[in-house]
């Protein structure tokens, strides 16, 4: 593991994307998001996933030159088609559109179909919250979670984001509906380290902390056990119904994950006087949340997003940690 300056990482990734026929604007946007995700300590959905993206581009499943198009609009609700374009670009634009609708109607909901992996879901929650919007978004995925009581994967870990604007930093939770995301499992697997908690089932059908075993069985443990499995199903159905897109069942029939359904909901607290005094209320609640006796003196209670910002600040100063194996793959892609 070694460290790379943020600007250098952006430029290296931008160069590769330009070679893959991305426009200058799109290459810079996507390279910056990849670098920012890694800067925030989420390499599993940053630099570590870049080689996977490159493969999907080469297979024609991610189309560099396309943009999303409007399908239908009804007041605060719109449906868009991602046209199998770059997932990060599509999600970035749909977040903007949801905020535009919220400024007009108080709330904006955008459903997107036929898009691709958006990398770190929290990217879009942070973007909206920093502009003063309450934000909710989620995506479906291929089947990678078993229904509770089942052995085969039949639903996705469908990442979900809630974000609330707050000064000095927003409160943002970005969570897969598996105890550990598959990106995180992949990181632990490469490092040869056990998970800190059980994360799924091994080949013997037993709960395990072996990330490699869980990755191979595709039987990750849903958060909240049966509750998480049920929630993942509902998120899949709502995203597919609103967007007119594909469900997890349809996505799983293909060899590679592509053509996802996503939902972006923005709420403008300024409408109806909702925003009056809300920052003080949030501050009071966070103080109450954190003011508890600790289970372990070595641990601290943090609210969602607080640790991420500290990691970001540290990596911005010291450089971004990157695995040598991943970096070598990236440089070969450039060359």
Secondary structure, 3 states (H helix, E strand, C coil): CEEECHHHHHHHHHHHHHHCCCCHHHHHHHHHHHHHHHHCCCHHHCHHHHHHHHHHHHCCCCECCCCCEEEEEECCEEEEECCCECHHHHHHHHHHHHHHHHHHHCEEEEEEEEECCCCCCHHHHHHHHHCCEEEEEEECCCCCEECCCCCCEEECCCCEEEEECCCCCCEEEEECCECCCHHHHHHHHHHCCCCCCCCEECCCCCEECCHHHHHHHCCECECCCHHHHHHHHHHHHHHHHHHCCCCHHHHCCCCCCCCEEEEEEEEECCHHHCCCCHHHHHHHHHHHHHCCCCCCCCCCCCCCCHHHHHHHHHHHHHCEEECHHHHHHHHHHHC
